[in-house]
Structure formats: C-alpha cells, structure tokens
C-alpha cells in the first residue's frame, strides 16, 4: 500500500523555504520583537507543500522538489487557489485515452459517485441522530429523519431508473439541497454567528461556509494529487463538466468523501468549540475569513483526521483516511482500464 506522506502547511507570511542537503528548511520570524525560528523536515517524508501566505522559495528547493515529485501549491489567505509548481507529470497515455472516451458517456461513473455521496451524507445525519438525537428538539429530529428517508428514496430511484448524465446531476443537486436544509440542526455551538443558512462560495459569507470552503480546498488538493499519482488527468471529470482551469475529476472524487472528510470535521470543530465565531472576520466586500490561529487549529485537526484508520470495504483492508483519495483514484483507473466492471465508491460506516 502507498505510504502516507506528510503535507507541509505554511501559514506564516513571508516565511523562507530553502533546501539544506536532503531537508526542507523553513525560516520565519515570530513574536514582537520578531524572533527567527527554523524548522526542517526530510524531503523523503514530504508529499506536498501548501502555502497559505506569500512565501520565499529558493530555486534549488523548487528544482529538487520537482525532481522528487513533491508539488508546491500556493493559496491565498482564504484558501483560494493561486498557483501550483510541479515537475513532469507521468501520465499514462492509454489510461488517459480511456478516461477521455468514458467522459463522453459518463452515466455509469456518475451513478457510482452519486450513490457514494448520498450514502455518506445520509450516514452523517444518522450518526448525529444516534449521538445527539435525544438532546435536540422533537421537531428538528423529525426533520432530520424525514431527510434521511428522502435520501433513501433518491438512491432507490437512481438504482432503478436508467437516467441520463443531466438527470443524475439533477438528483445530486436534489440530495444536496435536502442535506443542507437540516445542516444547521447539526450545529451545537452557542455562538449566534456560527449558524447555517445556505451554501455560499466565492466568497463565503458566514463563518461556517468559510470553514467548509477551507476544508474543501484541502480535500481538492489531496484528490488532485491522487489523480495525478495514478496517471489520470485531473481536469477531465464525469459528474463535473469540463471547464478551463477546473480540476473536474478531482472534484468528482471529492464529492463522495467530503460529507465525512470535511463536513463532519467542520461540525466536530464547531461543536467542540475549537473554532468560535470570534475566529472569523468580515471584510468590506462581505467575505468572511478565518484568523491565522483558527487556520492552524483546522490544519492540525485535518492532519490528525488523515491518520485515523477505517476499513475500506471494497479492498477489505484498513487504511488511513489520508490514503482514501489515492485508493479511490486507483480504483477509478482500474475501472477505466476495464479491470473492474464498475467504479466502487467509498462508503463511511
């Protein structure tokens, strides 16, 4: 099984990254007056570097990371993608031809992704009912139970009917609308500003959306890296239509994972009061941003979650969460090569 490598997150503005032998060295100034700090990590233990602030990167480090297959992703403070630095991509031309051909008739793969996503959304709601159903109001619990039943009906309908790609996308939107209609009931924070109304992106307009968008960015990065690691083209997807600059296949893989990887982690951080309303600030444009300290808290929780293990039902082995995107990318590649009759989605139980 693939080794789970570290992702190094840089959140300190103007940090300097350089190479020292076979080590990545990060130098930064902290405190008032500023004090220089230096951290280092062996390059063979790193899978990627993600910077959420302007950083200085030495040319020697860029060249060595590219040669070793370590990508460097530059993001804005709010997690918006800016640039990606990587070496040659070893795509498998035959695999990619199969991928491009399948993208013209994507219904079977969309069907699998959709079943996996709805099942995992439903599992998140059911877990809340098991853990906290007795503590929430009867009306709220009743609404969540109703949504759970409706999601079962959608999955049954999708299984029984022969639907076009657009019809399947419509069912995905219907299930997402149901799921987020009760999302606020899952939030147990006492902060009035930590409430859910609706999904807002580019920019997020409230703290919960800001937190979700940040986690979705992290998950997209991992899914894109997973696609590239097995030779797939991350830009050509099935559920998500092709669009210049959009990693559609990475977003496809993310759909079945984000209810557990991102939504549930966001709820845990909010409900455990590790992230509070005061950790966010609203700009004049209306965009809501996380503070540096909150971002570090989220990144630490994200890394810890990736180490947790869960049984992967299809392969019959336990695997850390951090390897699941890579396992799913491998299964997608096997299906495209006709080694598997269908793409098996990942189910959280």
Buried (B, 14 or more C-beta within 10 A) or exposed (E): EBEBBBBBBBBBBEBBBBBEEEBBBBBBBEEEEEEEEEEEBEBEEBBBBBBBBEBEBBEEBBEBBBEEBBBBBBBBBBBEBEEBBBBEEEBBEEBBEBBEEBBEEBBBBBBBBBBBBBBBBBBBBBBBBEEBBEEBEEEBBEBBBEBBEBBEEBBEEBEEEEBEBEBBBEBBEBBBEBBBBBBBBBBBBEBEBBBBEEBBEEBBBBBBBBBBBBBBBBBBBBBBBBBBBBBBBBBBBBBBEEEEEBBBBBBBBBBBBBBBBBBBBBBEBBBEEBBBBEBBEBEEEEBBBBBBEBBBBBBEBBBEBBEEEBEBEBEEEEBBBBBBBBBBBBBBBBBBEEEBEEBBBBBBE
